[in-house]
Amino acid sequence: MSTAAITSALQRVAQNNGIKLSQKVALELNKEYRETIKAELASKGTFRMEGLGTFSVVKRGERSAPASPGSPERVVIPERNALTFKVSSTLKPTLSEFAVKAKRGEE
């Protein structure tokens, strides 16, 4: 989902609740939400979104890999942090259903 789509959704929800929300304010809300997620990941290492899933920061260890495909030469890839995502149990059935439909060519 793009920033524009999220901003429009925020404005639509606000309007449905009798609140006029400018595009500028909706963009700021979206930006603040993203910054909150980043701060949670930086401080706690996890961020859980109810009904969606959990983002977690994991440390990937140092490893070696071929310098190029088929090359005997190896390079060292340093350790780093990576972001993982685990789908919530409430969303998993929906995704499974979507995958089955996509496999069949349905929409």
N, C-alpha and C positions, 0 to 999 in steps of 0.2 A: 504494500500500500504506500502510495507516495505522500509526501508532506501536504500537497494540495488536497488530496482525498481526505486525509485526516482532518485538515483545517475545515473543509466543507462539512464533514461529519460533525465536528464540534459545533459549528454554526447551526446546523440543522437541529441537533439535540437542544441547544440553547433556545432556538426559535420555538420548538415544540413545547418548551416549558415557559414560554412567554418572556424570554430574555433576548434582547437584541445584542448580538455579539459581532463586533466588527472583524474583518479579516485580519487586521493587525493584532488584535487581542487574541484571536484564535491561534495565530501563528506563534505568539508569545507563550500561550498555554502549551502548545505542542512542543516548543523548544524547552520549556521548563520541565515538562514531563521526561523528555529525553535526557536532560541534565540530571534529573533525579535518579533515573535508571543508572546512568554512568556513575554517579556518586555511590549508590548502593553496591554496585559491582566492585568499585574501588575499595570501599570500606569493609564490606562483609563477604564479598566474593560470590554472592548469589542474589538473584532478583526473581521473585515469583509473581507471575501474573495469573490471578484466579481464572480458571476456565481455559487458559492458553498453555501455560507450562512454566518451566523454571530455567533461567539462564544461569550458568555457573562459569567461573573462571577456573581453569585448570592449568597446571604447569606441565609443559611438554619438555621432556628431558633432551639433553644433547644427544645427537645421533650422527651417523655418517651415511652418505648416500653416493651413488655414482655421480661424477662430475657432469656427465652427459650420458644419454642412453647408449648402452653397449660399451661404454668406456670402463677400463679396469681401474682408472684413477678415481679416488674417492675424496669427497670434501666433507668437512665437519659442519653440521648445521647446529648452531648454538641453541641452548634451552630458551624457551619463550613462554609467555602466557597465551592461552587460547580460550575462546569462548565456546561453550557447548550449550545445547538446548535439549531439554527433555519435555516431550509433549505431555500435557495433563491427561489423566484418565478420562475426563469428560470430553475432551476433544478427539481422542484417539479413535473412537468408533466413527465419527464424522469423516476423519481423514481416510480410514479404511474403506468406507462406503464410496468416497470420492475416487479412490484408487481403483476400485472395482469398476465403477462407471467409466473411468478414463480408459481402462484396459478394454472394455467393450466398445468404446467409441461413442458412448453416450455423453450428454452434457448435463 
